[in-house]
Amino acid sequence: MVKHVILWKFKGDIPAEQKTEIKEGIKSGLEGLKGKVSGIVEIKVNINGLESSNADVMLDSTFTDYDSLKAYSVNPLHVEVANTKVRPFTEVRLCLDFPID
């Protein structure tokens, strides 16, 4: 299996009152891909970071294998979520992919 972890930081010009709505959209969009995109074992989005955090949203997902992760990255359902709910609002993206037992 493969773990796929992403941290996003919002663009600086997003008003604080909009951030909650954006976070909810990212969470529902990405978590809604389970059962629709082959190879996803688990997918969770954390939107409740503590004040000490320097990221706004975290994706923690597990895939059956590396090929499934690569297929997910170009899957039209995932691309739609990324293009409408994530990319318009984020300026920093950090990713760590690694094998797990």
SULPENOR-V663396 format. One record per residue. N is the residue number from 1. RES is the residue in one small letter. OMEGA is omega in degrees with one decimal (NA if undefined). NEAR is the number of other C-alpha atoms within 10 Angstrom. D_CENTER is the distance of its C-alpha to the mean C-alpha in whole Angstrom. Layout:
[[N	RES	OMEGA	NEAR	D_CENTER] [N	RES	OMEGA	NEAR	D_CENTER]]
This chain:
[[1	m	-178.2	17	18] [2	v	176.2	20	15] [3	k	179.9	21	12] [4	h	-176.8	18	9] [5	v	179.4	18	8] [6	i	169.6	16	6] [7	l	177.0	18	8] [8	w	171.2	20	8] [9	k	-179.6	16	11] [10	f	172.2	20	13] [11	k	-174.8	13	16] [12	g	-175.5	10	19] [13	d	179.8	7	21] [14	i	179.3	12	18] [15	p	-177.9	9	21] [16	a	-177.8	9	20] [17	e	178.1	8	21] [18	q	-173.0	9	18] [19	k	-179.9	15	15] [20	t	179.4	13	15] [21	e	179.3	11	15] [22	i	178.6	17	12] [23	k	178.8	22	10] [24	e	178.6	14	12] [25	g	177.6	16	11] [26	i	-178.8	25	7] [27	k	-177.5	21	7] [28	s	-179.7	14	10] [29	g	-177.2	20	9] [30	l	179.7	20	6] [31	e	177.6	16	8] [32	g	179.4	16	11] [33	l	179.1	17	11] [34	k	-177.4	16	12] [35	g	178.4	11	16] [36	k	-179.8	10	15] [37	v	-177.7	16	14] [38	s	174.9	15	16] [39	g	178.0	20	16] [40	i	176.0	20	13] [41	v	-179.8	16	14] [42	e	177.5	15	12] [43	i	-179.3	19	8] [44	k	177.7	17	8] [45	v	178.3	21	6] [46	n	-178.2	15	9] [47	i	-175.2	18	10] [48	n	178.9	12	14] [49	g	176.2	12	14] [50	l	-179.3	9	18] [51	e	179.6	8	20] [52	s	-178.2	6	20] [53	s	172.7	9	17] [54	n	170.8	11	16] [55	a	-177.3	18	12] [56	d	-174.4	19	11] [57	v	176.0	24	8] [58	m	171.0	23	6] [59	l	176.7	20	4] [60	d	-175.5	16	7] [61	s	179.3	21	8] [62	t	179.9	24	12] [63	f	-178.2	22	13] [64	t	179.8	17	17] [65	d	-176.9	16	18] [66	y	178.5	18	17] [67	d	177.2	11	18] [68	s	177.2	17	16] [69	l	178.8	22	13] [70	k	179.0	12	15] [71	a	177.5	14	15] [72	y	-175.4	19	12] [73	s	-179.7	12	11] [74	v	178.9	11	14] [75	n	-177.5	13	14] [76	p	178.8	12	15] [77	l	177.7	16	13] [78	h	-179.4	18	10] [79	v	178.2	14	11] [80	e	178.0	13	12] [81	v	-179.0	18	9] [82	a	-176.1	16	8] [83	n	-176.2	11	12] [84	t	-173.5	13	12] [85	k	-175.5	20	10] [86	v	-171.4	22	8] [87	r	-179.7	16	10] [88	p	-172.0	11	13] [89	f	-174.6	20	12] [90	t	178.5	16	11] [91	e	179.0	12	14] [92	v	176.8	13	12] [93	r	174.3	14	10] [94	l	-175.8	11	10] [95	c	170.7	11	10] [96	l	175.1	10	12] [97	d	-179.5	14	13] [98	f	178.7	11	16] [99	p	174.5	13	18] [100	i	-179.4	11	19] [101	d	NA	5	22]]
